[in-house]
Amino acid sequence: MPRKKTKSLVRDIQPDRLYNSVQVQRLINRVMLNGKKQLAERLVYGGMQKAADKVKVQNPIEVFETAMKNVQPHMETRSRRVGGANYQIPFEVKGQRQNHLTIMWFVTA
């Protein structure tokens, strides 16, 4: 695998059936174990509906997008060697990495 991320490594994901959202489909794919996509869809859609009922919002996709926006990282630290010491330097998180970290943290939480 190349060190630099290239355009060819990013896969196009089809939107999900219910909300027609690529982000929801990414979450479903991350939740899925052993190829059981229908079970993962039931879990994700059920969780989204429960969250919408708890917040008293009609559209569960709004609650999902707000939650994803709140979880998104904006900065991360990377190790840089300067002289003989290693320093943690803050960098801005952009694009695909930001989405990946958001989905990972959302599923683990």
Buried (B, 14 or more C-beta within 10 A) or exposed (E): EEEEEEEEEEEEEEEBEBBEBBBBBBBBBBBBEEEEBEBBBEBBBEBBEEBBEEEEEEEBBEBBBEBBEEBBEEEBEEEEEEEEEEEEEEEEBEEEEBBEBBBEEBEEE
